[in-house]
Amino acid sequence: MILNVNDISFKYHHHHTLKNISFKIKKGEITVVLGPNGVGKTTLLKCMNRMLTPSSGDIFLGEKNIKKMDAREIAGQMSYVAQKCESARMTAFDAILMGRKPHMGWKVSKSDLKKVDGVIKRLGLDHLALTHVDEMSGGELQKVAIARALVQETGVILLDEPTSSLDMKNQEEILELIERVVKEHQVAAVMTMHDLNTALRYADNYIFLKKGCIFDMGPIKRVSPAMVSEVYGISVDIIHHKGYPVIIPETQHREKNRKKAA
């Protein structure tokens, strides 16, 4: 196991946001954290890389407890893409280059520059390389943030709603890239997402959170209509299209209204 979350809890102002969360992440797999708004998905990611400190429990990167790791050491092994990325007065190239910081010595090496250039090309960001990030759209800024995480070359990538600002085409490109990096380089990715159908298409495993606890987790093929209905409070059906599960909310009341109108 590359990452082991062991019985962590987290409190905001004496209120439990997360309670007794335990799971393990393997190399070469994408795990998606799902659940309604306010259930603690972002808080969980921030606890995993010690941006927030759990009130109890432990998190291990390999054999090492992150409590015993400094920020630079964690950044060398775990990258994080926030849901909303702050813009600054720097070019996209420089912003992406910051992902190499945990690996740099006193100066930027030719290898660092080559890695940044390579990721820029893979994400099709050539035309934005010298554009200041505070002049970019939300979608462009998100792609720069993901590029920065990729050049960090960590064993674990944490992504909080990585496609929230992207159109359909860019969503597919980014998720296909993340999937390829995870499989080819045998790293692990943990993503939070609201779009269930997109999540089920790209993830290997799921973790459903409900009221700050793990409601269920396992391989994607285990996701059931009853499970989704219980977590989100809405009746759904699941069909399969070209081998992928597709969640469809039941619209019985709408069908009745249409029949009445007819």
Backbone hydrogen bonds, N-H to C=O, Kabsch-Sander energy under -0.5 kcal/mol:
donor,donor_aa,acceptor,acceptor_aa,energy
2,I,25,I,-1.8
3,L,25,I,-1.5
4,N,60,F,-2.4
5,V,23,F,-2.9
6,N,4,N,-0.7
6,N,58,D,-3.2
7,D,5,V,-0.7
8,I,21,I,-2.5
9,S,56,S,-1.8
10,F,18,L,-2.1
12,Y,15,H,-2.7
13,H,11,K,-0.6
15,H,12,Y,-1.8
16,H,14,H,-0.5
17,T,10,F,-2.6
17,T,15,H,-0.6
18,L,10,F,-1.7
19,K,212,G,-2.9
21,I,8,I,-3.0
22,S,20,N,-0.5
23,F,5,V,-2.0
25,I,3,L,-2.9
28,G,187,V,-1.9
29,E,26,K,-0.9
31,T,29,E,-0.5
31,T,189,A,-2.9
32,V,205,N,-2.5
33,V,191,M,-3.6
34,L,32,V,-0.6
34,L,207,I,-3.0
39,V,36,P,-1.3
44,L,40,G,-2.1
45,L,41,K,-1.7
46,K,42,T,-2.3
47,C,43,T,-1.9
48,M,44,L,-1.9
49,N,45,L,-1.2
50,R,47,C,-1.0
51,M,46,K,-2.0
52,L,46,K,-2.0
55,S,9,S,-2.0
56,S,9,S,-1.3
58,D,6,N,-2.1
60,F,4,N,-2.7
61,L,64,K,-2.9
62,G,2,I,-1.7
62,G,60,F,-0.7
64,K,61,L,-2.0
66,I,59,I,-2.6
68,K,65,N,-2.1
69,M,66,I,-1.4
74,I,70,D,-2.3
75,A,71,A,-2.4
76,G,72,R,-1.4
77,Q,73,E,-0.5
77,Q,74,I,-1.4
78,M,74,I,-2.3
79,S,156,V,-2.5
81,V,158,L,-2.6
82,A,80,Y,-0.6
85,C,83,Q,-0.5
90,M,88,A,-2.0
92,A,128,L,-0.7
92,A,131,T,-1.7
93,F,129,A,-2.6
95,A,91,T,-2.4
96,I,92,A,-2.5
97,L,93,F,-2.5
98,M,94,D,-1.2
99,G,96,I,-2.0
100,R,97,L,-2.2
101,K,98,M,-1.5
103,H,100,R,-1.9
104,M,100,R,-0.9
104,M,101,K,-0.9
105,G,107,K,-0.7
113,L,109,S,-1.9
114,K,110,K,-2.2
115,K,111,S,-2.2
116,V,112,D,-2.1
117,D,113,L,-2.4
118,G,114,K,-2.2
119,V,115,K,-2.1
120,I,116,V,-2.3
121,K,117,D,-1.9
122,R,118,G,-2.1
123,L,119,V,-2.1
124,G,121,K,-1.0
125,L,120,I,-3.0
128,L,125,L,-1.8
129,A,125,L,-0.8
129,A,126,D,-1.0
131,T,128,L,-1.9
133,V,90,M,-2.8
134,D,88,A,-1.0
135,E,132,H,-1.9
136,M,133,V,-1.4
141,L,137,S,-2.5
142,Q,138,G,-1.9
143,K,139,G,-1.9
144,V,140,E,-1.9
145,A,141,L,-2.1
146,I,142,Q,-2.1
147,A,143,K,-2.3
148,R,144,V,-2.3
149,A,145,A,-1.7
150,L,146,I,-2.0
151,V,147,A,-2.1
152,Q,148,R,-0.7
153,E,150,L,-1.2
155,G,77,Q,-0.8
156,V,77,Q,-1.4
157,I,188,A,-2.6
158,L,79,S,-2.9
159,L,190,V,-2.8
160,D,81,V,-2.9
161,E,159,L,-0.8
161,E,192,T,-1.4
164,S,161,E,-1.6
166,L,163,T,-1.4
171,Q,167,D,-2.6
172,E,168,M,-2.2
173,E,169,K,-2.1
174,I,170,N,-2.5
175,L,171,Q,-2.6
176,E,172,E,-2.4
177,L,173,E,-1.9
178,I,174,I,-2.7
179,E,175,L,-2.5
180,R,176,E,-2.2
181,V,177,L,-2.7
182,V,178,I,-2.5
183,K,179,E,-2.3
184,E,180,R,-3.0
185,H,181,V,-2.2
186,Q,182,V,-0.6
187,V,182,V,-1.0
188,A,155,G,-2.6
189,A,29,E,-2.0
190,V,157,I,-2.6
191,M,31,T,-2.6
192,T,159,L,-2.2
193,M,33,V,-1.4
196,L,194,H,-1.2
199,A,195,D,-2.3
200,L,196,L,-2.8
201,R,197,N,-1.2
202,Y,198,T,-1.3
203,A,199,A,-2.5
204,D,30,I,-2.8
205,N,30,I,-2.1
206,Y,218,G,-2.8
207,I,32,V,-2.1
208,F,216,D,-3.1
209,L,34,L,-2.9
209,L,207,I,-0.6
210,K,213,C,-2.7
213,C,210,K,-1.7
215,F,208,F,-2.8
215,F,213,C,-0.7
216,D,208,F,-1.1
218,G,206,Y,-1.8
220,I,204,D,-2.2
222,R,219,P,-2.4
223,V,220,I,-2.0
228,V,224,S,-2.1
229,S,225,P,-2.7
230,E,226,A,-2.2
231,V,227,M,-2.0
232,Y,228,V,-2.7
233,G,229,S,-1.9
237,D,248,I,-2.5
239,I,246,V,-2.4
241,H,244,Y,-2.8
244,Y,241,H,-1.8
246,V,239,I,-3.3
248,I,237,D,-3.2
250,E,235,S,-2.7
255,E,251,T,-2.2
256,K,252,Q,-2.2
257,N,253,H,-1.9
258,R,254,R,-2.3
259,K,255,E,-2.2
260,K,256,K,-2.2
261,A,257,N,-2.4
262,A,258,R,-2.1
